[in-house]
Amino acid sequence: MPLIDLAQTTTLEQIATRLPPFPAVVSRLLILLEREEVSLDELVRLARNDPVITGDILATANRLRRLRVQPDLSDLFAAATLIGSNQLRRIAVAANMNRFLACSSVPSHFFQHALAVAIVAQELAMMAGKASETAFVAGILHDIGQLGFYVLDAQAYGALRRQALAGKEMMMLERTTFGVDHCQLGQALARYWQLPEVIGETIAAHHACPDEWCADLPPLINLAETLSAALDLPYSIYNRVHSVSRAALAHLQLRWDDPEMHDCFCRCRIRFAHQLAKLGQTSHDAGGERNAEKIGEGMK
Amino acid sequence: MNARLDPETISLSAARLWLPVEELRPGMILARPVSGRIGQRLTLWLPVGTLITENTIAQLINKGIECVAVIDDDPPTEEQYVKLLEAAQARLRTIFGDEARMDNACRELFDQLCEVEPCR
């Protein structure tokens, strides 16, 4: 297995073309969301060309209409006005990121872990008063580098994961096998997809253990990954928590004993279960790890 | 009896059911307060005991609230609830490992999770 050279664009192209296509509408949305106040008009214009977002907006609005025994709406702007810009932003991000993840080439264990971290990151972001949709996207993408390894050589990556589950250090194994670790590859993929720099920086730093964090998103994802394991999302016999970053908690001014934190834990669990149910899945167990290798072999 | 929680807390927790907003129906009653925020700005506050109506559901959707706790019309008995809680705590001990070896940062999270009502 030749080592990956991230300086070579052809290498990234090789990997990116084997991954699900990244939804361009999310890239545009992330730029819009850098502004706290985004008008309904701008969001509707973005949504109009995307049938998935349009469908979800109409479905959400019509659910409300039926509660009031009113006829269904077919006009997108009217539907968007009814559900409001907050919900619109969530739908735009979630619909496309779930579609990106739910692509058949993505192993289910990867999908469920990414979804869990995304939901937990979003909930923690709301507790901390930070940008929650950006946290969701960063959560979905935080381990995209692992998916990159997987599409490149599923057998090698499967063997590496088995060693990591047996206790060996994952990123060291990745560097030995592929020449880079999943954080480095993930950052390179984020740049290739022309995502905001903050997403790439977060992917690169989410396993870091600094005494102090400088930005908001990396500690959010760091804590989200820890908390999703602690909440057993998704279920896995391998879920373990060995450390919790006090520096991340301090940076975000979060406390586990905050009276609202118990509610946050419950929301994470229910949202994850509900999302899986909508997609026709149940919480994955470690048996899926072995199936994932077979899927990878079928892709070659 | 679970050593970590008093009977009143067990009774309150057992009577709560967390639901996605899509499954809410008018007539349900909020069992936990709901707050909506944009950044640090509070945009919605619904206290415990709020009766859910079509307008409430519309408000929740509008503010991007994904799920809430309502009063459960058919809660588990105290005995059933304590069993669920003990199973959840046993699972947490597997995830976090030996309590005697836990560092303080893990211990703080472990302790809080032990008190959270298990999913039903």
Interface residues (C-beta under 8 A of the other chain):
Chain A: E36 T60 R63 L64 L67 R68 L82 I83 G84 N86 Q87 R89 R90 M126 G129 K130 A131 T226 L227 A229 A230 L231 D232 N239 R240 V241 H242 S243 V244 S245 R246 W256 D257 E260 M261 H262 D263 F265 C266 R267 R269 I270 R271 A273 H274
Chain B: W18 L19 P20 E22 P26 R32 S35 G36 R37 I38 G39 Q40 T43 E54 I57 A58 I61 N62 K63 G64 E66 C67 A69 R91 L92 I95 F96 G97 D103 A105 C106 E108 L109 F110 D111 Q112 L113 E115 V116 E117 C119
